[in-house]
Amino acid sequence: MAIGMTYEQYWYDDPFMIRAFYKANKLRRDMMDEEAWLHGLYFLNALDASVGNAFRKPGQSPSEYPQEPLSVQARREKREKSEEDDDREATWALAWMSSFVQAGKNWGKNKG
């Protein structure tokens, strides 16, 4: 499986293939980054469940290694939902503050 473009593909094939190869390479790198991050998270959980428990203070509950695989997709959806909620709150706050600004502009003006 060729990862990059060949010389012939680059110079003689459809020029739009360059964009497709670029996007495919970016997706491959993103997938590798997520996989490496997930391996690091598993390692951190294993370290905490083993070495971390050895140094726990009396009365602290011990850490356990996850019983199920960790889901990157669930974390992503949770983060996206949080970002949507933040956007909604920011829009509401902006509208609320705009009403105060408008009221401040009209402050002290005689209506009538």
Long-range contacts (C-beta under 8 A, 24 or more apart in sequence): 3-28, 34-72, 37-72, 38-70, 38-72, 41-70, 42-70
